[in-house]
């Protein structure tokens, strides 16, 4: 894969310092990025301002925290709990990421070239119905499956590429009717677009199964699952931890989220599921759109035409036979 900037390949995507992004996804993230980044920036600025105000009061945070001695560091879980917005989380610049200590960390990255799963992700070949083209990179969250407890914080760290962490809800991409795959009552959440070194912290408060995606790489299998469960109070077999069917998912996303390793019970048992440990099935030759399976259009038309010709020939043969029979009957009567 070339490292040249803004190089367009045969799949209609382009390559820049953030890696390969499909053209449609590039337009999507540009549209999304302005609003999300602005909102997140405003939210982060307000949070930082509030933190600085607290420091000026001498409660141990900020510059005055050194005088207090007993205060908590700005990167501790206790402080971050008060800063994380239920929709926009808490974004961190590259020079702030290492200053945060969170128990659960998920790498957000692009692996160029041949990854852990050959022929994944893939896209339908428009020039050859029923065939697929392999995308020149894997886009992933690692671990892709994670079990945490209610109230835990998760830090998503961008290692390589341009990505978001976005809840599977209808608001993620209204034009594409993304299905809701987070617990009922949970607000849609998203990070701003992240670049290498930046990170984003989110607090998961409600028990249940959370599926999330990367908006620039929607449809390319960059999805993940977090199971939020209190092992002392909750039972993973309860309906609250069931997952929706695969309807409405793009084929690559479906292959990830239906992998047996991401069954909620297995995620809870294992604690974490690494990207490399997933068992991804082969792409179906009939998968062309999100949640649909259709036969290649050209083949279907050919079969239909063949069927019509067969029916027509059969009708002509029947008519000929009937006419011959009628003629024979007339001759017999005449002979009589």
C-alpha positions in Angstrom: 0.0 0.0 0.0 1.4 3.3 -1.0 2.2 6.0 1.6 1.7 8.9 -0.8 -0.8 11.5 0.2 -4.3 11.7 -1.3 -3.7 8.7 -3.6 -6.9 7.3 -5.1 -7.1 3.5 -5.7 -9.4 1.4 -7.9 -11.9 1.0 -5.1 -12.8 4.6 -5.1 -11.1 5.3 -1.8 -8.1 7.4 -1.1 -4.9 7.1 1.0 -3.5 9.9 3.1 -1.7 10.2 6.4 -4.7 8.6 8.1 -4.8 5.5 6.0 -7.2 4.2 3.4 -10.8 5.5 3.7 -13.6 4.8 1.2 -14.7 8.0 -0.6 -18.3 7.8 0.8 -16.9 7.4 4.3 -14.6 10.3 3.8 -17.5 12.6 3.0 -19.4 11.2 5.9 -16.7 11.9 8.5 -16.1 15.4 7.1 -19.9 16.1 7.6 -19.9 14.5 11.0 -16.6 15.8 12.1 -17.5 19.5 12.1 -20.4 19.1 14.5 -18.9 16.4 16.7 -15.5 18.0 17.1 -17.0 21.4 17.9 -19.3 20.0 20.5 -16.6 17.8 22.0 -14.2 20.8 22.0 -16.7 23.0 23.7 -17.5 20.3 26.2 -13.8 19.6 26.9 -13.1 23.3 27.3 -15.9 23.7 29.8 -14.6 20.7 31.7 -11.0 21.9 31.8 -12.2 25.3 32.8 -14.2 23.8 35.7 -11.2 21.8 36.7 -8.9 24.9 36.7 -11.5 26.7 38.8 -11.4 24.0 41.3 -7.7 24.1 41.4 -7.7 27.8 42.2 -9.8 27.1 45.2 -7.0 24.9 46.5 -8.8 21.6 46.7 -5.8 19.7 45.4 -6.4 19.7 41.6 -4.7 21.9 39.0 -1.6 23.9 39.8 -2.7 24.5 43.4 -3.1 20.8 43.9 0.6 20.6 44.8 -0.1 22.8 47.8 -3.0 20.7 48.9 -1.1 17.4 48.8 -4.1 15.2 49.4 -5.9 15.9 46.1 -6.4 13.5 43.3 -4.5 13.8 40.1 -6.3 15.1 37.0 -5.9 11.7 35.4 -7.5 9.6 38.1 -10.7 7.7 37.7 -12.4 9.7 40.4 -11.8 13.0 38.7 -12.6 11.7 35.2 -16.0 10.4 36.5 -17.1 14.1 36.9 -15.8 15.1 33.5 -17.2 12.5 31.2 -20.2 13.7 29.2 -22.9 11.1 28.6 -23.0 11.9 24.9 -19.5 13.3 24.0 -17.4 11.5 26.6 -14.1 13.2 27.4 -11.6 13.8 24.5 -7.9 14.0 25.3 -5.2 15.6 23.1 -2.1 13.5 22.2 0.0 15.2 24.9 -2.7 14.5 27.5 -3.4 10.8 26.8 -0.4 9.4 28.7 -1.4 11.5 31.8 -4.6 9.5 32.2 -4.8 6.2 34.1 -7.9 4.2 33.3 -8.3 0.5 34.0 -9.8 -0.5 30.6 -8.0 0.6 27.4 -9.0 -0.2 23.8 -6.7 0.4 20.9 -8.3 2.1 17.9 -6.2 1.4 14.8 -5.7 0.7 11.2 -3.4 -2.2 10.2 -2.3 -1.8 6.7 -1.5 -4.8 4.5 -2.3 -8.4 5.3 -3.7 -8.5 8.9 -4.9 -11.3 11.2 -7.9 -12.2 9.0 -7.2 -12.9 5.3 -9.8 -11.6 2.9 -11.2 -9.3 5.5 -12.7 -6.8 5.1 -14.0 -7.2 1.6 -16.3 -5.3 -0.7 -18.5 -6.4 -3.6 -16.8 -6.2 -7.0 -19.1 -4.0 -9.1 -17.4 -5.4 -12.3 -17.9 -9.0 -11.3 -21.3 -9.7 -9.5 -20.9 -12.3 -6.8 -17.2 -11.6 -6.4 -15.4 -9.6 -3.7 -12.4 -7.3 -3.5 -10.2 -7.4 -0.5 -9.7 -4.0 1.2 -5.9 -3.2 1.7 -6.1 -2.9 5.5 -7.9 -4.0 8.6 -9.7 -1.4 10.7 -10.2 -2.6 14.3 -10.8 -2.1 18.0 -8.6 -4.2 20.2 -9.7 -5.8 22.3 -12.9 -6.1 20.2 -14.8 -7.6 23.1 -14.6 -6.3 26.7 -16.5 -7.0 29.9 -16.7 -4.2 32.5 -18.9 -3.2 35.5 -21.4 -0.4 35.6 -19.7 2.9 36.2 -16.3 1.8 34.7 -14.4 4.1 32.4 -12.9 2.9 29.1 -10.2 4.8 27.3 -10.1 4.5 23.5 -6.6 5.3 22.2 -6.0 6.1 18.6 -2.9 4.2 17.5 -3.1 4.7 13.8 -5.6 6.2 11.3 -8.6 8.5 11.6 -11.4 7.0 13.6 -14.4 7.6 15.9 -16.0 5.6 18.7 -19.7 5.8 18.0 -22.7 4.0 19.5 -24.8 1.7 17.2 -27.9 3.9 17.1 -30.1 5.3 14.4 -28.5 8.7 15.0 -25.0 7.5 14.0 -25.8 7.8 10.3 -29.6 8.5 9.7 -29.2 8.2 6.0 -28.1 4.5 6.4 -30.6 3.6 9.1 -28.0 2.2 11.5 -29.8 -0.2 13.9 -29.9 0.4 17.6 -27.6 -2.0 19.4 -27.1 -0.4 22.8 -29.4 -0.8 25.9 -32.7 1.0 25.9 -32.6 4.4 27.6 -28.9 4.9 26.8 -28.2 8.1 25.0 -26.4 7.9 21.7 -22.7 8.7 22.2 -19.8 9.4 20.1 -16.2 10.6 20.2 -14.9 13.4 17.9 -12.8 12.2 15.0 -9.5 10.9 16.6 -6.0 11.0 15.1 -3.0 9.1 16.2 -2.0 9.8 19.8 -5.4 11.3 20.8 -7.8 9.3 23.0 -11.4 9.4 24.3 -12.8 8.4 27.6 -16.4 7.2 28.2 -18.2 6.0 31.3 -20.6 3.0 30.8 -23.2 3.2 33.5 -26.2 1.0 32.5 -25.9 -2.8 32.4 -26.3 -4.4 29.0 -24.6 -5.0 25.7 -23.1 -2.1 23.8 -22.1 -2.4 20.2 -20.2 0.5 18.7 -18.6 1.4 15.4 -16.1 3.7 13.7 -18.1 6.1 11.5 -15.4 6.6 8.8 -15.1 2.8 8.4 -18.8 1.9 8.8 -19.3 -1.3 6.8 -15.7 -2.3 6.9 -15.9 -4.4 10.0 -14.6 -1.8 12.5 -17.0 -2.6 15.3 -16.7 -3.7 18.9 -18.7 -4.9 21.8 -18.7 -4.1 25.5 -20.7 -6.0 28.0 -21.5 -4.0 31.1 -22.5 -6.4 33.9 -22.3 -6.6 37.7 -21.3 -10.2 38.4 -22.7 -10.1 41.9 -26.2 -8.9 40.8 -26.7 -9.6 37.1 -27.0 -12.8 35.1 -25.7 -12.8 31.6 -28.5 -15.2 30.5 -31.1 -12.5 31.3 -32.9 -10.8 28.4 -31.1 -7.5 29.2 -27.9 -9.1 27.8 -29.4 -10.5 24.7 -28.2 -9.1 21.3 -30.4 -8.1 18.4 -30.3 -10.2 15.2 -28.0 -9.3 12.3 -30.7 -7.5 10.3 -29.5 -4.1 9.1 -25.8 -4.8 9.5 -23.4 -4.5 6.6 -21.8 -7.8 5.7 -18.3 -7.1 7.2 -19.8 -5.7 10.4 -22.1 -8.7 10.6 -19.2 -11.1 10.4 -17.5 -9.5 13.4 -20.6 -9.0 15.6 -21.9 -12.6 15.0 -18.5 -14.2 15.7 -18.9 -16.8 18.4 -16.2 -15.2 20.5 -18.4 -12.1 20.9 -21.4 -13.9 22.4 -22.1 -12.0 25.6 -21.6 -15.0 27.8 -18.2 -15.7 26.3 -17.1 -12.1 26.6 -18.1 -12.2 30.3 -16.3 -15.5 30.8 -13.1 -14.3 29.1 -13.1 -10.7 30.2 -11.5 -9.6 27.0 -11.6 -10.9 23.4 -8.6 -10.0 21.2 -9.1 -9.0 17.6 -6.8 -11.8 16.4 -8.9 -14.4 18.3 -12.1 -13.8 16.3 -13.4 -16.5 14.0 -14.7 -14.6 11.0 -16.8 -16.5 8.4 -16.3 -16.3 4.7 -18.2 -13.5 2.8 -21.4 -14.7 1.3 -21.6 -14.3 -2.5 -25.2 -13.1 -2.1 -24.4 -10.3 0.3 -24.5 -6.9 -1.3 -26.2 -4.5 1.1 -26.8 -4.1 4.8 -29.0 -6.8 6.0 -29.9 -8.2 2.6 -29.0 -11.2 0.6 -29.7 -11.1 -3.1 -28.5 -13.0 -6.2 -26.3 -11.1 -8.6 -28.5 -9.0 -10.8 -27.2 -10.2 -14.1 -27.6 -13.9 -13.2 -31.1 -13.3 -12.0 -32.1 -11.6 -15.3 -30.5 -14.3 -17.3 -32.3 -17.0 -15.4 -35.6 -15.2 -15.8 -35.1 -14.8 -19.5 -34.2 -18.5 -19.8 -37.3 -19.4 -17.9 -39.4 -17.3 -20.1 -38.0 -18.8 -23.3 -38.5 -22.3 -21.9 -42.1 -21.5 -21.1 -42.7 -20.0 -24.5 -41.2 -23.0 -26.3 -43.3 -25.4 -24.2 -46.4 -23.4 -25.1 -45.6 -23.5 -28.8 -44.9 -27.2 -28.7 -48.3 -27.8 -26.9 -50.1 -25.7 -29.5 -48.4 -27.7 -32.3 -49.3 -31.0 -30.8 -52.9 -29.9 -30.2 -53.1 -28.8 -33.8 -51.7 -32.1 -35.1 -54.1 -34.0 -32.9 -57.0 -32.0 -34.3 -55.9 -32.6 -37.8 -55.6 -36.3 -37.3 -59.0 -36.4 -35.7 -60.5 -34.6 -38.8 -58.9 -37.0 -41.2 -60.2 -40.0 -39.3 -63.7 -38.7 -39.4 -63.4 -38.1 -43.1 -62.2 -41.6 -43.7 -65.1 -43.0 -41.8 
